[in-house]
Amino acid sequence: MTEVKSDIEIARAATMKGVDEIADRLAIPQAHLYRHGPTKAKIDLGYLESLEGTDGKLILVTAITPTPAGEGKTTTTVGLGDGLNKIGKNALICLREPSLGPCFGVKGGAAGGGYAQVVPMEDINLHFTGDFHAIGAANNLLAAMLDNHIYWGNALGIDARRVTWRRVVDMNDRALRSINVNLGGVANGFPREDGFDITVASEVMAIFCLATDIEDLQRRLGNIVVGYTRERQPVTARELKADGPMATLLKDALAPNLVQTLENNPAFVHGGPFANIAHGCNSVIATRSALKIADYVVTEAGFGADLGAEKFFDIKCRKAGLKPAAAVVVATVRALKMHGGVARDALGQENVAAVKAGLENLGRHLDNIARYQVPAVVAVNQFTADTAAEMEAVREFCTARGVAAHVCSHWANGGAGTEDLAKTVVDLADGGTADFQPLYPDDMGLLEKVRCVAQNIYGAADITAEKRVVDQLAQFEAQGHGHFPICIAKTQYSFSTDQNLKGAPSGHTIPIREVKLSAGAEFIVAICGEIMTMPGLPRVPAAEAIHIDDQGRIEGLF
C-alpha cells in the first residue's frame, strides 16, 4: 500500500528553483527583486507600475459553502494554475497570505495541499516576508497616536466614549475582544473601553489590499475614521497626522511577494483579509500586476461564492475596475453529502441520494455567479472514497444547468490532474461571453444594498435592523459615504446566520446587528448574527501539534 504523505512532507521534498529563475519566467529583471532568502522575493513597485500592454484574462476560483469535510479552494487554485501552465499557457496564480490565527487554531496551513501547493510552505504559513507584522504595527501605531492625542490635551475634541478604532493582533485570542485601557492612574491616560480584532479583519488590511499604489495607500489611511467628537463629527487619521507614519511602515510590505508552486510555476502571494468579516481577496496591486505579466491570472476569494465571490465582484472588481473572464466553483462529494444531511463520520460511505440533496447548495452558488454575468465551470476536488455513481450525479446536475463539471485530482497528481479543467477555463475565458456587472449600483441606498445582497445572494426573505442601525446607515449617507459598497460579515457555514443550517435555505431573515464605516477601505461593514471580529481558539487548537523535531524541522503544520 502506497504511503500517504502529509502536505508538509510533500512540500519538504520539493525541488525548488531559485526565485531569480522564477522571476526570469515572468521577464522580471533581477534588479527589481528584493530577495527574502533564495526562494521568495518582493517585486519593486516602481517596476510593476511601469508595465504596459493588454491585460490577461482574470479567473476567479470560489467554492460551495464550506463544511468540516473540506473543499480545497486554495489547493484547486494552485492546481489550476499548474494545469494551465502544463497545457502551454502563460498563467500566474494570485493568492492571499495565511493568517496565524487559523494556522494555530483550526485548519492548519493555507498554502494549498498535496501536490498542489505554493512553497516554501512553512515560510508562507508563518512569518513569510513580514507583511502582516507591518499591517499590525501600522494599525496599532494609529491606536497609540489616538490615545496619546487625548492624553496631551485632546485638541481635536475626541469623545473618549465614541472612539471606534481598535487594536489588532494576528492570533485567535478571545480574551482580547473587549478590554479596558489606560488603567493605572493619571500618568497612563484616561481609562476607556477598547478591544482587539484579528489583523486580517482590520481596516488597515482591507486598505492594504485595495490600494492601487503608495499614494492611494496614504490617502486611504488618512481617511480612516477613528472616532467622533461630542458633536458627533468624525475625526480621521489624517487629522491625527498618523497617515504618513502608517504608510511608511507599510511601504515595503506593499510590494507583492513572488514564490512558486511545487511544479515551479510562479505565484504572487500578497495580502490576506478574511472573507467572513472582511472582503477576502488578495491585493489589487498583485492582481493588476499579474494581469500585465501573464495571459491567464488565477485568483481566489475566501469561503463560498456567497461571501468571497460576492465581495470579490462587488468590492474588489468594482473598485479596481477588474473584469473577470470566468469563474471556477469548487465542490467535493464529501461536502455535498454533508449539505445533504450526512454526518461527518459517515462520509466515507456511498450515498448518491445525499449528494443529490446537497447539490442544492452548489446550484445556489452557480446562480450567484450567473447574477454577475460571468461564465462558470465546476471543479470536483476528488477524494479517494468518492464513487463513480456519486461523481455521475454531480455531472448530471451540472449538465442540466449547462455548466461543465470536471473531476480534478490535483491533490494527488498536481497540474496533470486539472488539465481538462484548464482547457475548459481557457475556452470560457477566451469565449468572450463574460459581461461582468456588479449586483447593485453605487447610488442605491445603503440599507437597500444590504437587503439586495441578503435576498439575491443569501436567499433571504428580508433583513432586520434596529432603529440605531438604520439611523447609523442614514448618518453614513449624510456624511457622503452612501456610494460605498457593502461588506457583509456573517458566518461562512450557511447562507443564513445559523451556521448549522446546511444546503440552500430560503425565506430566512438576516439580522443586521451592527454597521461600521470603513472610510479608508471605502466600504460599509454590516455585521450579521453572532459573527466575531476576533475569533477564539478551539478546545484543541492546531497549535498543540506544531513543534520542531530533533532535526530542526517544523512538524504538525498542516
Buried (B, 14 or more C-beta within 10 A) or exposed (E): EEEEEBBBEBBBEBEBBBBBEBBBBBEBEEEBBEBBEEBBBBBBBEBBBEEEEEBBBBBBBBBBBBBEBBBBBBBBBBBBBBBBBBBEBBBBBBBBBBBBBBBBBBBBBBBBBBBBBBBBBBBBBBBBBEBBBBBBBBBBBBBEBBBEBBBEEEEBEBBBEBBBBBBBBBBBBEEBBEEEBBEEEEEEBEEBEBBBBBBBBBBBBBBBBBBBBBEBBBBBBBBBBBBBBEEEEBBBBBBBEBBEBBBBBBEBBBBBBBBBBBBBBBBBBBBBBBBBBBBBBBBBBBBBBBBBBBBBBBBBBBBBBBBBBBBBBBBBBBBBEBBBBBBBBBBBBBBBBBBBEBEEEEBBEBBBEBBBBBBBBBBBBBBBBBBBEBBBBBBBBBBEEBBEEBBEBBBEBBEEBEBBBBBBBBBBBBBBBBBBBBBBBBBBBEEEEBEBEBBBEEEBBBBEBBBBBBBBBBBBEEBEBEEEBBEBBBBBBEEEBBEBBBBBBBBBBBBBBBBEBBBBBBEBEBBBBBBBBBBBBBBBBBBBBEBBBBBEBEEEBBBEEBEEEEEEEBEBBB
